[in-house]
Amino acid sequence: MKLVWLRNDLRLDDNPALHAAYQQGLAVRVIYIATPKQWQDHNEAPAKLAFRSQALKSLAGKLAERGIEFELLETESFKDIALLLSDYCLQQGVTDLWFNRETPLHEQARDQSVTEQLKSLNINCHTCNADLLVTKAVINLQGKPYKVFTPWYKAWLKQLNNQDNQPLTAPQPTGNTVSAQLGNTDLPGGSHFRDDLWPATEEAALERLGKFCHRSLEHYSEHRDFPAINGTSTLSPYLASGLVSPRRCLMAIQQTAFEEGKDWRESVWLRELGWREFYRYLMVNFSHISQGKPFKKTPEQWPWQQNPALLKAWQTGNTGFPIIDAAMRQLLSTGWMHNRLRMLVASFLCKLMLIDWREGERFFMLHLIDGDFASNNGGWQWSASTGCDASPWFRIFNPTAQSQKFDADGKFIAKFLPELAGLDNKQIHNPSAEIRKERGYAEPVIDYKAMRERAINALK
């Protein structure tokens, strides 16, 4: 029997491990392993686990239609998986295991342990790539890893242009169906998620990709910074759990560019996919960032402050800065936050409050339905100026000015701060003390000018 172990690749389309095993033409079984203690240690969001649970249920049904059995296994932590898998493979008569590689340090160690354990039992392990567009080493002329995005992106784009990027086809229904084994079992630790916003199926992911490319991609560069406009792909939850592949996204970009007579390599959205891959590239080449350490060594001595009251105000969306609070309440109510706003709230926490970026990184992972360790870590280190090719230390966003620029009429603020709805375009960005008292909205927890000066003096 051939066994496929799914992780962050919950799809039939363009799934290299599943495709390779299925091509063997023998009996194939698919498993997913729940690790609740490990998820807790990694701060996996309950909403993300609930989303993944629904995705698994949908996927199990599709596998059953193709005569492929699916089974959900469970153990506490990554360290227990090698023994669990070896016992399972012996019981089921498994001769070969396929899985798609992952980049974080703990995941690499887990896979190495599994490979060594199964090899000792004469069970073959086959690893594939499902999460990266370019798998060959992208190195500079000195043969070393890049530390700046733009030259890396140029080299990455060149490799991308010179390789086969055709997505793999999904297994086709055979007419020999089996019973899906997942039943009504939910993944441990999951809770409610907004399935009206994020329907957790592969079809929904592909449909969203198609609509974005044919309706919004042309205006992506113009609209992506405005949170009240549906101008981004909103595919991040599907990419994070693997309901759609980066290669399928690339094909959509290329097809759209061809139809519009444009060069796909100039796509702004492709550059965003490049950042996603760059952060994975960094984790592979600089393992210390997988261990809670800043990419740069010098910021270890940065003057982070312990201030539980300020941290709680930020976490609950009660800082008294409307755009910051609306963004945090969007996160708390939907499990997602607009990318421009992620930069604003991160700058606010790290630069104006001088609170350690790791507090923000952890809080985001605990709440994001699209929580992705590499991208989340990279984004927070970029904002805190501790990361690779990060924002300069003196770049500190003015939340009110950013609000006026990117939510000029206050539509986004009014949606998530209903207590401020109806205010004019001036007051909604910085309400007067009288309006705050009347409407029950918080006073600013910091003085922006004073805190910006303090941050500049402390960081330089």
Residue pairs with C-beta under 8 A, 6 or more apart in sequence:
1 26
1 27
1 28
1 29
1 92
1 93
1 94
1 95
2 21
2 24
2 26
2 27
2 28
2 29
2 94
2 95
2 96
2 98
3 21
3 28
3 29
3 30
3 31
3 89
3 92
3 94
3 96
3 97
3 98
4 17
4 18
4 21
4 28
4 29
4 30
4 31
4 97
4 98
4 99
5 17
5 30
5 31
5 32
5 33
5 85
5 97
5 98
5 99
6 17
6 18
6 30
6 31
6 32
6 59
6 99
7 32
7 99
7 100
7 102
7 107
7 242
8 102
8 131
8 240
8 241
8 242
9 15
9 17
9 100
9 130
9 131
9 242
9 245
10 32
10 52
10 55
10 56
10 59
10 202
10 241
10 242
10 243
11 59
11 170
11 202
11 205
11 242
11 243
11 244
11 245
12 18
12 59
12 62
12 63
12 66
12 170
12 171
12 202
13 167
13 168
13 169
13 170
13 202
13 206
13 244
13 245
13 248
14 130
14 167
14 168
14 170
14 245
14 247
14 248
15 100
15 130
15 168
15 170
15 245
16 100
16 128
16 129
16 130
16 168
17 98
17 99
17 100
17 126
17 127
17 128
17 130
18 28
18 30
18 98
18 171
19 168
19 169
19 170
19 171
20 98
20 126
20 128
21 28
21 96
21 98
21 126
22 28
22 68
22 171
24 96
28 68
29 68
29 69
29 70
29 71
29 92
29 94
30 63
30 68
30 69
30 70
30 71
31 70
31 71
31 72
31 73
31 88
32 56
32 70
32 71
32 72
32 73
33 73
33 74
33 75
33 81
33 84
33 85
34 72
34 73
34 74
34 75
34 187
34 188
35 74
35 75
35 76
35 77
35 78
35 80
35 81
36 74
36 76
36 187
36 188
36 189
37 76
37 77
38 76
38 77
38 78
38 106
39 49
39 188
39 189
40 189
41 77
42 106
42 365
42 373
43 362
43 365
43 366
43 371
44 189
44 365
44 371
45 335
45 365
45 366
45 367
45 368
45 369
45 371
46 189
46 190
46 191
47 190
47 191
47 192
47 193
47 194
47 335
47 367
47 368
47 369
48 193
48 237
48 240
48 241
48 335
48 368
48 369
48 370
48 371
49 187
49 188
49 189
49 190
49 191
50 186
50 187
50 190
50 191
50 192
50 193
51 193
51 195
51 198
51 200
51 237
51 241
51 335
51 369
52 187
52 190
52 200
52 241
53 186
53 187
53 190
53 200
54 193
54 195
54 200
54 201
55 200
55 201
55 202
55 241
55 243
56 72
56 182
56 187
57 180
57 182
58 200
58 201
58 202
59 70
59 202
60 70
60 180
60 181
60 182
61 180
62 202
63 69
63 70
63 180
64 70
64 177
64 178
64 179
64 180
65 173
65 177
66 171
66 172
66 173
66 174
66 177
67 174
67 175
67 176
67 177
67 178
68 171
68 178
69 178
69 181
70 180
70 181
70 182
71 181
72 181
72 182
72 185
73 84
73 88
74 188
75 81
75 84
78 106
78 107
78 109
78 110
78 113
79 110
79 113
81 110
81 113
81 114
82 110
82 113
82 114
82 116
82 117
82 118
83 117
85 97
85 114
85 117
85 118
86 117
86 118
86 121
86 123
88 94
89 97
89 118
89 121
89 123
90 121
94 123
95 123
95 124
96 123
96 124
96 125
96 126
97 114
97 118
97 123
97 124
97 125
97 126
98 125
98 126
98 127
98 128
99 111
99 125
99 126
99 127
99 128
100 127
100 128
100 129
100 130
100 131
101 111
101 127
101 128
101 129
101 130
101 131
102 108
102 111
102 131
103 131
103 132
103 280
103 283
103 284
103 374
104 283
104 290
104 373
104 374
105 283
105 287
105 290
105 291
106 290
111 127
114 125
115 125
115 127
118 124
118 125
119 125
129 135
130 242
130 245
131 242
131 245
131 246
131 280
132 246
132 277
132 280
133 156
133 160
133 165
133 246
133 247
133 250
133 273
133 277
134 156
134 159
134 160
134 163
134 277
136 159
136 163
138 145
138 146
138 152
138 155
138 156
138 159
138 281
139 145
139 146
139 155
140 146
140 151
140 155
145 281
145 282
145 285
145 286
146 152
146 155
146 281
147 388
147 389
148 388
148 389
149 274
149 275
149 278
149 388
149 389
150 389
152 278
152 281
153 271
153 274
153 278
156 274
156 277
156 278
157 265
157 274
160 250
161 265
165 247
165 250
165 251
165 254
166 247
166 251
167 245
167 247
167 248
167 251
193 200
193 335
193 369
194 333
194 334
194 335
194 369
197 334
197 336
198 204
198 237
198 335
198 336
198 369
200 243
201 243
202 243
202 244
204 238
204 243
205 235
205 238
205 243
205 244
206 244
206 248
208 233
208 234
208 235
208 238
209 233
209 235
209 244
209 248
209 249
209 252
210 252
212 233
212 234
212 235
212 252
213 252
213 253
213 255
213 256
214 256
216 223
216 230
216 231
216 232
216 233
217 253
217 256
217 267
217 269
218 256
218 260
219 231
220 231
220 232
220 233
220 268
220 269
221 268
222 231
223 229
223 231
223 232
224 231
224 232
224 268
224 339
224 340
225 340
225 406
226 340
226 406
226 407
227 327
227 330
227 338
227 340
227 341
227 406
227 407
227 412
228 407
228 409
228 411
228 412
228 415
232 338
232 339
233 269
234 336
235 244
235 249
236 336
236 370
236 372
237 243
237 335
237 336
237 369
237 370
238 244
239 246
239 249
239 276
239 370
239 372
240 369
240 370
240 371
240 372
246 273
246 276
246 277
249 273
250 270
250 273
253 264
253 267
253 269
253 270
254 264
256 264
257 263
257 264
257 266
257 267
258 264
264 270
275 375
275 378
276 372
276 374
276 375
278 378
279 374
279 375
279 377
279 378
279 379
280 374
282 289
282 295
282 374
282 378
282 388
283 289
283 290
283 373
283 374
283 377
286 295
286 388
288 295
289 295
289 377
289 381
289 387
290 373
290 377
292 358
293 300
294 300
294 357
294 381
294 384
294 386
294 387
295 381
295 386
295 387
295 388
295 390
296 386
296 387
296 388
296 390
299 384
299 385
299 386
302 386
302 458
302 459
303 354
303 458
303 459
304 354
304 355
304 356
305 353
305 354
305 355
307 353
307 355
309 445
310 353
310 355
310 445
310 446
311 349
311 353
311 355
311 359
312 318
313 319
313 320
313 442
313 445
314 324
314 328
314 345
314 348
314 349
314 353
314 355
315 328
315 363
316 328
316 332
317 324
317 325
317 326
317 327
317 328
317 329
317 332
317 416
317 417
318 325
318 442
318 445
319 325
319 328
319 348
319 442
319 444
319 445
319 446
320 436
320 441
320 442
320 443
320 444
320 445
321 348
321 399
321 400
321 403
321 444
321 448
322 403
322 410
322 413
322 417
322 420
322 428
322 429
322 430
322 431
323 341
323 344
323 399
323 400
323 402
323 403
323 407
323 412
323 413
323 429
324 344
324 345
324 348
324 399
325 416
325 417
325 442
326 341
326 412
326 413
326 415
326 416
326 417
327 337
327 338
327 341
327 342
327 344
327 345
327 416
328 337
328 345
329 416
329 417
330 336
330 337
330 338
330 341
330 416
331 337
331 364
331 367
331 368
332 367
333 416
334 369
335 367
335 368
335 369
335 370
336 368
336 369
336 370
337 345
337 368
338 412
340 402
340 406
342 364
342 379
342 383
343 379
343 383
343 397
344 397
344 399
344 402
345 360
346 357
346 360
346 379
346 380
346 383
346 384
347 383
347 391
347 395
347 396
347 397
348 397
348 399
349 355
349 357
349 359
349 360
350 356
350 357
350 360
350 380
350 383
350 384
350 385
351 383
351 384
351 396
351 397
351 452
351 455
351 459
352 396
352 446
352 448
352 451
352 452
352 455
353 446
353 451
354 454
354 455
354 458
357 380
357 381
357 383
357 384
357 386
358 380
360 380
361 376
361 377
361 380
364 371
364 376
364 380
365 371
365 373
365 376
368 376
378 387
378 388
380 387
381 387
381 388
381 390
382 389
382 390
382 391
383 390
383 391
384 390
385 391
385 392
385 393
385 395
385 459
393 459
393 460
394 456
394 459
394 460
396 452
396 455
396 456
398 448
398 452
399 448
400 429
400 430
400 448
403 410
403 413
403 429
404 429
407 413
407 429
408 425
409 425
410 420
410 423
410 425
410 428
410 429
413 420
413 428
413 429
414 420
414 421
414 422
414 423
414 428
417 441
419 439
419 440
419 441
420 428
420 431
420 439
420 441
423 431
423 435
427 435
431 439
431 441
433 443
435 441
436 442
436 443
